[in-house]
Amino acid sequence: MSFQITIEGTGEQYACGESKHVLAGMQQLGKKGIPVGCRSGGCGVCKVQVLEGDYTSKKMSRDHVTAEEESNGVVLACRIFPQSDIRLSVIGKLNKAVNR
């Protein structure tokens, strides 16, 4: 099943299957909006806040996402898999470069 991912601030939208992490779905379609780093949860470059929607997640580095942040929807896009349509905001290290 595929879900709609919407990036606040840029208006970018793309479809992402539930078996792909949100960052891979964006890259596969040649879309932009979320900064790309290591793709394995260790660098924090793809840090986003999920504003709406459901997802499952894999382990994330606590150096980049604290337990408190994660409970507030702050996650790494390379570690979450959509379970519904998702609306998110980029808050990672490269946010300023992406939203210019």
C-alpha positions in Angstrom: 0.0 0.0 0.0 1.2 3.5 -0.8 0.7 6.7 1.2 1.0 10.4 0.5 3.9 12.2 2.1 3.6 16.0 2.3 6.5 18.3 3.3 5.4 21.5 5.1 7.1 24.6 3.9 8.0 23.3 0.4 4.6 21.9 -0.6 6.4 18.8 -2.0 4.3 15.7 -2.1 5.1 12.1 -3.1 3.8 8.6 -2.7 5.7 6.2 -0.4 5.0 2.5 0.1 4.7 1.1 3.6 7.8 -1.1 3.1 10.0 1.9 2.3 11.3 4.5 4.7 10.1 8.0 4.0 13.5 9.2 2.9 13.9 6.3 0.4 10.4 7.0 -1.1 11.4 10.6 -1.7 14.8 9.6 -3.3 13.3 6.9 -5.5 10.9 9.4 -7.1 13.7 12.0 -7.6 11.9 14.4 -5.2 13.5 16.9 -2.9 12.6 18.4 0.5 14.3 16.2 3.1 18.1 16.4 3.4 19.8 13.1 2.7 22.7 11.9 4.9 23.8 8.4 5.9 20.4 6.8 5.4 20.9 4.5 8.5 19.8 6.6 11.5 23.3 7.7 12.6 23.8 11.3 11.3 20.6 13.2 12.1 20.6 15.1 8.8 17.1 13.9 7.9 15.4 14.9 11.2 11.8 15.7 10.7 8.7 16.3 12.9 5.6 14.3 11.9 2.7 16.7 12.2 0.0 14.3 11.1 -0.1 10.6 10.3 0.9 7.2 11.5 4.2 5.3 11.1 6.3 2.6 12.4 10.0 3.2 13.2 13.3 1.5 13.5 16.0 2.3 16.1 17.3 5.9 15.9 20.5 7.4 17.4 19.7 9.0 20.8 22.5 11.5 19.9 20.1 12.9 17.3 16.6 12.1 18.6 15.9 12.0 22.3 13.1 9.8 23.8 11.2 13.0 24.6 11.6 14.3 21.0 10.5 10.9 19.6 7.3 11.0 21.8 6.5 14.4 20.2 6.8 13.1 16.6 10.5 14.1 16.0 12.1 11.3 14.1 14.6 10.5 11.4 13.0 10.2 7.9 15.3 7.3 7.1 13.9 5.3 10.1 10.1 5.7 9.7 7.7 3.7 7.5 4.3 5.2 6.7 1.1 3.5 7.9 -1.1 6.4 6.7 -0.7 9.7 4.8 1.9 11.8 6.6 2.5 15.5 6.9 5.9 16.5 8.2 8.2 19.4 8.7 12.0 19.3 8.2 14.0 20.3 11.3 17.3 18.6 10.6 20.8 20.2 10.4 20.3 21.3 6.7 16.8 22.8 7.1 17.9 26.3 6.2 19.6 25.1 3.0 16.5 23.1 2.0 13.9 25.8 2.6 15.7 28.7 0.9 
